[in-house]
């Protein structure tokens, strides 16, 4: 009998010009689709607040003991679904929805400068390219030093790298909620496959 796996996926709430945050819309679409009978999917909307994120992420890891946590955020400059390779600890100067930023400008005092995901994002990207999705997928090593990066690093630190971050473009620029939801499901299925090697080889992705 196939063992059940827990996967937690988060999206962000509104902030700035993003009155409707494409990341949470995409996560809600994913929730409708599910990840198959062997995966227990838990979704959460996170507010764009440093202190709340700092408390919520460890609580999610503690509550669900997931095999994988995937955080999803919107990027106003993205035109593809973007897989982030690492999270950064320092340089958080942007104010959140509460007009707050960490006094130390870092996620974890004394933590490493950056933490890489244990997921091979290049292999995941190649796998997705072979599927012929109607959504472009690329990879990045800079999640932006705002709440997205902050959440990612916090989760990577909590899990020793068993986390992922996916940036999506704003809705309609160019993808619909339906397309983003289906792309997110394919991304997470590929990540779960990567956590259970062997991975595959090939080409078709580039770093931005």
N, C-alpha and C positions, 0 to 999 in steps of 0.2 A: 504494500500500500504506500502510495506517495506521501511523503511527510508534508505537513502543512507549514507554510512559511508566512511570517508577518512582514508586511511592508507598510511603512508610514510615508505618506506624501503630503507635503505642505505647500500652500500657495499664500501669497500676501494679499492683504486688504488694500483699500484705496490709499493713495498718497499723491501729493503734487498734482500734476496734470492727469494722472491716471485715476479718474473717478470710478471707472470700472477696471479693476486690475486683471489683465489677461491671464496672469498666472493662476489666480484662483478660479477663473472661468474654465481654464484648461483642466485644472485638477477636478473640478466638478464634472466635467465631461468624462474624464478618466473614471471617476467613481461610477458613472452610469455603465461604462463598458466593463469594468472589473478587470482583474488580472488572472482569471481562470479559477477553477475549483480548488486548486491546491494552495492558493494565496489568499490570506486574510488581509484585505486592504483597509487601511485607516487613513482618513484625510482630515486635515486641519487647516483652517484659515488663520494665519498669523498676522497680528497688527504690525505696522511699520514703526516699531518701538524697540529700541535696544534692550531696555531692562526686561520687557516682557519676553522677548526672544531668548534672552540669557537664562530666564527661569523655565520657559516652556520646553526648550529642546532637551535638556537633561531629564525633565519629567516624562517626555514622550519615550525616550530610550528606556527609562526605568519601568514605565507602565507596560509597554508592548514587547520589550526585548526583541526588537525586529531584526530580521536578517539584513535589511537595508532601509535606510531613510533617504528619500529623495526630496530635496527642497526645490521649488520652482519659483522663479521670479520673472518680472517683465523688464526688458531693456528697450528703451526708446530708440536706441541706435541699431538694434538687432534686426536683421532681415531673414534670419534662419534660426532654427532651433539650435541652441548652442550648449554644448557639454563643457562644463568647467572642470579643469583638471585639479585645481588646488584652491585653498582658502588662505588668506593672509591675515596676520594677527594685528598689524599696526596700520595707522593712517586714517582712522575713522574720525573725520572732522565735520561731516554733513549732519545737520540737525534732523531728528526724526519727527514724527507727527506730534510729539509732546514738546518740541523745541529743545530736545536734549541730545547731547552726544557724550560718550564716555570721557571723563576727565583725563584718563590716561591715553585716550585715543586708541586703545587696543582692546581685543576680545578677552584675552586671558593674560593677566600679569605674569611675566616670566615664561610664557609659552613660547614654542618655537616660532620663528619668523613666518614660516608657511608650513602647511601640511598638505601632502598629496593624497588624493583618494586612492584606495587600493584597487579601485576599478580601472582597468585599462581602457581609457576613453578612446584611444586610437582604434583599438579592436572593436569597441562598441560602435564607433562611427563607421568602420568598414562593414560591419555586419548589417547596419541599417542601410548603407548605400546599396548593398546587394539585394535588399528587399524591394527596391523600386518605389519607395514612398513618394507621395505627391508633395512632400515637405522637404526642404533642404536642411541638412544637419551639418554642423561644423563644430570645431573644438576651440577652446580658449584657455589661456593661463592667467587671466585677469578678470575676476568677478566684480570689480568696480569699487571696492572700499565704501560700500554703503550697507544697508541692511541685508542685501543678498549675500555679499561676501562675509559679513559679520555672522549671519546664521550658518553659513557653510563651514566657516572655521570652527565655530562653536560645536557643531555637530561632528566634524572630523576629529576634533580634540576629544570629545566625549566617547567616540566609538573607535578610536585608533584607526581612522581612515575609512570606516565602512559606511560612507555617506556619499551622496552625489548632489550636484547642483545643475539645474537645467534652466537656461534663460530662454524665454519665448519673446517674440516680437509683440507689439500691441495688436489688438484684434483688428483684422482687416488689412494689416500692413505686413505681408499680404494674405495671411491665413485666417480662416474662420475658426470659431470655437470648436467646431466638429473636427476640423483637420488637426488642430493642436491636441485635442483629446486623444485622437487615434495615434498621432505621432508620439505622444507621451507614453501611451501604452506600449508601443513598439520599443521605445527607448528603455523603459524599465524592464521589459522582458529580455532585452539584449544585455542589460546590466546584470540581471539575475543569472543569465547564462554565463556571463564572464566570471561571476563569483563561484561558478561550478565548472572549472576548466575541463577539457582543453578549450582555448579560444581558437578563433580562426584567423586567417591571414588574407591580405589583399590590399587594395588601395582605394582611394576615392574621397579622402577628406583632407582638409587643410586647417592649419591654425590661423586664427585671426590675429 
